[in-house]
Amino acid sequence: MLKILGKATSINVRKVLWTCVELGIEFEREDWGAGFQSTTQESFVALNPNAMVPVLVDGDFVLWESNAICRYLCNKTGDTRLLPAEAQARARVEQWMDWQATELNNAWRYAFMALVRASPAHRDPVQIRTSVEAWNRHIGILDRQLDAGGPYVAGATFSLADVVLGLSVNRWMLAPVERLRYPAVLDYYERLGERPGFRRFGCNGQP
């Protein structure tokens, strides 16, 4: 059975857990991360030199980086519902997954660390304001995409792009920031709430 190392409140662990639900994959999970077993332990660093969750253990195979794990699970099962086999359709899904991991994450990081994590290293009010503005601006990009080509991020069908971006929208919705109103994103968020995997792992009351 697959083993997933990481606490269930981690946004990146939740990507993997939700993907497993969508694919019908059974798994075991161990709590690692803040408040649980430390990822700086030698045994964990041997699995992931970045000392971060999640880590997937599949027999002798070890994989880290949440988006890579989600892709692997689709490829392992041969299930093309979440990650299409056709080149252009697959590229569209992966484009939005990569955008989430780079552009969107970089936009919200400072504000999240300041306002949610209360990090002493993130107290500059100018940078907080700039980060909140960038966060809203990037959610606006998602809103336009959904409005023009929805109901899901990559088009008519639910995909891995919706797993990673659905959790990002969940974080934006729960964060103590002033949010601009984006109707397509709000409709999308309600639509995701109909999925069992999202109800179980996506919108669990944790930012």
Contacts in CASP RR format, 6 or more apart in sequence:
PFRMAT RR
TARGET T0000
AUTHOR 0000-0000-0000
METHOD contacts of the structure
MODEL  1
MLKILGKATSINVRKVLWTCVELGIEFEREDWGAGFQSTTQESFVALNPN
AMVPVLVDGDFVLWESNAICRYLCNKTGDTRLLPAEAQARARVEQWMDWQ
ATELNNAWRYAFMALVRASPAHRDPVQIRTSVEAWNRHIGILDRQLDAGG
PYVAGATFSLADVVLGLSVNRWMLAPVERLRYPAVLDYYERLGERPGFRR
FGCNGQP
1 26 0 8 1.000
1 27 0 8 1.000
1 28 0 8 1.000
2 20 0 8 1.000
2 25 0 8 1.000
2 26 0 8 1.000
2 27 0 8 1.000
2 28 0 8 1.000
2 56 0 8 1.000
2 57 0 8 1.000
2 58 0 8 1.000
3 27 0 8 1.000
3 28 0 8 1.000
3 29 0 8 1.000
3 30 0 8 1.000
3 56 0 8 1.000
3 57 0 8 1.000
3 58 0 8 1.000
4 13 0 8 1.000
4 16 0 8 1.000
4 17 0 8 1.000
4 20 0 8 1.000
4 27 0 8 1.000
4 28 0 8 1.000
4 29 0 8 1.000
4 30 0 8 1.000
4 54 0 8 1.000
4 55 0 8 1.000
4 56 0 8 1.000
4 57 0 8 1.000
5 29 0 8 1.000
5 30 0 8 1.000
5 32 0 8 1.000
5 44 0 8 1.000
5 47 0 8 1.000
5 53 0 8 1.000
5 54 0 8 1.000
5 55 0 8 1.000
5 56 0 8 1.000
5 57 0 8 1.000
6 13 0 8 1.000
6 29 0 8 1.000
6 30 0 8 1.000
6 31 0 8 1.000
6 32 0 8 1.000
6 33 0 8 1.000
6 36 0 8 1.000
6 53 0 8 1.000
6 54 0 8 1.000
6 55 0 8 1.000
7 13 0 8 1.000
7 31 0 8 1.000
7 32 0 8 1.000
7 33 0 8 1.000
7 34 0 8 1.000
7 35 0 8 1.000
7 36 0 8 1.000
7 53 0 8 1.000
8 14 0 8 1.000
8 17 0 8 1.000
8 29 0 8 1.000
8 31 0 8 1.000
8 201 0 8 1.000
8 204 0 8 1.000
9 204 0 8 1.000
9 206 0 8 1.000
10 33 0 8 1.000
10 53 0 8 1.000
10 54 0 8 1.000
11 167 0 8 1.000
11 168 0 8 1.000
11 171 0 8 1.000
12 52 0 8 1.000
12 53 0 8 1.000
12 54 0 8 1.000
12 66 0 8 1.000
13 29 0 8 1.000
13 53 0 8 1.000
13 54 0 8 1.000
13 66 0 8 1.000
14 167 0 8 1.000
14 201 0 8 1.000
14 202 0 8 1.000
14 204 0 8 1.000
15 54 0 8 1.000
15 66 0 8 1.000
15 67 0 8 1.000
15 69 0 8 1.000
15 70 0 8 1.000
15 163 0 8 1.000
15 164 0 8 1.000
15 167 0 8 1.000
16 54 0 8 1.000
16 56 0 8 1.000
16 66 0 8 1.000
16 69 0 8 1.000
16 70 0 8 1.000
16 73 0 8 1.000
17 27 0 8 1.000
17 29 0 8 1.000
17 200 0 8 1.000
17 201 0 8 1.000
18 163 0 8 1.000
18 167 0 8 1.000
18 197 0 8 1.000
18 198 0 8 1.000
18 200 0 8 1.000
18 201 0 8 1.000
18 202 0 8 1.000
19 25 0 8 1.000
19 69 0 8 1.000
19 70 0 8 1.000
19 73 0 8 1.000
19 74 0 8 1.000
19 82 0 8 1.000
19 160 0 8 1.000
19 163 0 8 1.000
20 26 0 8 1.000
20 27 0 8 1.000
20 73 0 8 1.000
21 196 0 8 1.000
21 197 0 8 1.000
21 200 0 8 1.000
21 201 0 8 1.000
22 81 0 8 1.000
22 82 0 8 1.000
22 158 0 8 1.000
22 163 0 8 1.000
22 195 0 8 1.000
22 197 0 8 1.000
23 73 0 8 1.000
23 74 0 8 1.000
23 77 0 8 1.000
23 79 0 8 1.000
23 82 0 8 1.000
25 73 0 8 1.000
25 77 0 8 1.000
30 37 0 8 1.000
31 37 0 8 1.000
32 38 0 8 1.000
32 39 0 8 1.000
32 44 0 8 1.000
32 53 0 8 1.000
32 55 0 8 1.000
33 39 0 8 1.000
33 53 0 8 1.000
37 44 0 8 1.000
38 44 0 8 1.000
39 45 0 8 1.000
39 48 0 8 1.000
39 51 0 8 1.000
39 52 0 8 1.000
39 53 0 8 1.000
40 51 0 8 1.000
44 51 0 8 1.000
44 55 0 8 1.000
45 51 0 8 1.000
47 55 0 8 1.000
47 57 0 8 1.000
47 62 0 8 1.000
47 64 0 8 1.000
48 55 0 8 1.000
48 62 0 8 1.000
48 64 0 8 1.000
50 64 0 8 1.000
52 64 0 8 1.000
54 64 0 8 1.000
54 66 0 8 1.000
54 69 0 8 1.000
55 62 0 8 1.000
55 63 0 8 1.000
55 64 0 8 1.000
56 62 0 8 1.000
56 63 0 8 1.000
56 64 0 8 1.000
56 69 0 8 1.000
56 72 0 8 1.000
56 73 0 8 1.000
58 76 0 8 1.000
63 69 0 8 1.000
63 72 0 8 1.000
66 164 0 8 1.000
67 97 0 8 1.000
67 98 0 8 1.000
67 100 0 8 1.000
67 101 0 8 1.000
67 160 0 8 1.000
67 164 0 8 1.000
70 82 0 8 1.000
70 97 0 8 1.000
70 160 0 8 1.000
70 163 0 8 1.000
70 164 0 8 1.000
71 83 0 8 1.000
71 94 0 8 1.000
71 160 0 8 1.000
74 80 0 8 1.000
74 82 0 8 1.000
74 83 0 8 1.000
74 160 0 8 1.000
75 83 0 8 1.000
81 157 0 8 1.000
81 158 0 8 1.000
81 159 0 8 1.000
82 93 0 8 1.000
82 158 0 8 1.000
82 159 0 8 1.000
82 160 0 8 1.000
82 163 0 8 1.000
83 90 0 8 1.000
83 93 0 8 1.000
83 94 0 8 1.000
83 159 0 8 1.000
83 160 0 8 1.000
84 90 0 8 1.000
84 93 0 8 1.000
84 159 0 8 1.000
89 154 0 8 1.000
92 154 0 8 1.000
92 155 0 8 1.000
92 161 0 8 1.000
93 153 0 8 1.000
93 154 0 8 1.000
93 159 0 8 1.000
93 160 0 8 1.000
93 161 0 8 1.000
94 161 0 8 1.000
96 145 0 8 1.000
96 153 0 8 1.000
96 154 0 8 1.000
96 161 0 8 1.000
96 164 0 8 1.000
96 165 0 8 1.000
97 160 0 8 1.000
97 161 0 8 1.000
97 164 0 8 1.000
100 161 0 8 1.000
100 164 0 8 1.000
100 165 0 8 1.000
100 168 0 8 1.000
101 164 0 8 1.000
103 138 0 8 1.000
104 138 0 8 1.000
104 142 0 8 1.000
104 165 0 8 1.000
104 168 0 8 1.000
105 168 0 8 1.000
107 131 0 8 1.000
107 134 0 8 1.000
107 135 0 8 1.000
107 137 0 8 1.000
107 138 0 8 1.000
108 131 0 8 1.000
108 134 0 8 1.000
108 135 0 8 1.000
108 138 0 8 1.000
108 171 0 8 1.000
108 172 0 8 1.000
108 175 0 8 1.000
109 131 0 8 1.000
110 122 0 8 1.000
110 127 0 8 1.000
110 128 0 8 1.000
110 130 0 8 1.000
110 131 0 8 1.000
111 128 0 8 1.000
111 131 0 8 1.000
111 132 0 8 1.000
111 135 0 8 1.000
111 175 0 8 1.000
111 177 0 8 1.000
112 131 0 8 1.000
112 171 0 8 1.000
112 175 0 8 1.000
112 207 0 8 1.000
113 119 0 8 1.000
113 121 0 8 1.000
113 122 0 8 1.000
114 122 0 8 1.000
114 123 0 8 1.000
114 127 0 8 1.000
114 128 0 8 1.000
114 131 0 8 1.000
115 128 0 8 1.000
115 175 0 8 1.000
115 176 0 8 1.000
115 177 0 8 1.000
116 175 0 8 1.000
116 176 0 8 1.000
116 207 0 8 1.000
122 128 0 8 1.000
132 177 0 8 1.000
132 178 0 8 1.000
135 172 0 8 1.000
135 175 0 8 1.000
135 177 0 8 1.000
136 177 0 8 1.000
136 178 0 8 1.000
136 179 0 8 1.000
136 180 0 8 1.000
139 169 0 8 1.000
139 172 0 8 1.000
139 179 0 8 1.000
139 180 0 8 1.000
139 182 0 8 1.000
139 185 0 8 1.000
140 180 0 8 1.000
140 182 0 8 1.000
140 185 0 8 1.000
142 153 0 8 1.000
142 165 0 8 1.000
142 169 0 8 1.000
142 182 0 8 1.000
142 185 0 8 1.000
143 182 0 8 1.000
143 183 0 8 1.000
143 184 0 8 1.000
143 185 0 8 1.000
144 184 0 8 1.000
145 153 0 8 1.000
146 152 0 8 1.000
146 153 0 8 1.000
146 184 0 8 1.000
146 185 0 8 1.000
146 187 0 8 1.000
146 188 0 8 1.000
147 183 0 8 1.000
147 184 0 8 1.000
149 155 0 8 1.000
150 156 0 8 1.000
150 184 0 8 1.000
151 187 0 8 1.000
151 188 0 8 1.000
151 191 0 8 1.000
152 158 0 8 1.000
152 159 0 8 1.000
152 161 0 8 1.000
152 162 0 8 1.000
152 188 0 8 1.000
153 159 0 8 1.000
153 161 0 8 1.000
153 162 0 8 1.000
153 165 0 8 1.000
154 161 0 8 1.000
154 162 0 8 1.000
158 195 0 8 1.000
162 192 0 8 1.000
166 188 0 8 1.000
166 189 0 8 1.000
166 192 0 8 1.000
166 198 0 8 1.000
166 202 0 8 1.000
167 202 0 8 1.000
169 185 0 8 1.000
169 188 0 8 1.000
169 189 0 8 1.000
169 192 0 8 1.000
170 189 0 8 1.000
170 202 0 8 1.000
170 203 0 8 1.000
170 207 0 8 1.000
171 207 0 8 1.000
172 179 0 8 1.000
173 179 0 8 1.000
173 189 0 8 1.000
174 205 0 8 1.000
174 206 0 8 1.000
174 207 0 8 1.000
175 207 0 8 1.000
192 198 0 8 1.000
192 202 0 8 1.000
192 203 0 8 1.000
193 199 0 8 1.000
193 203 0 8 1.000
END
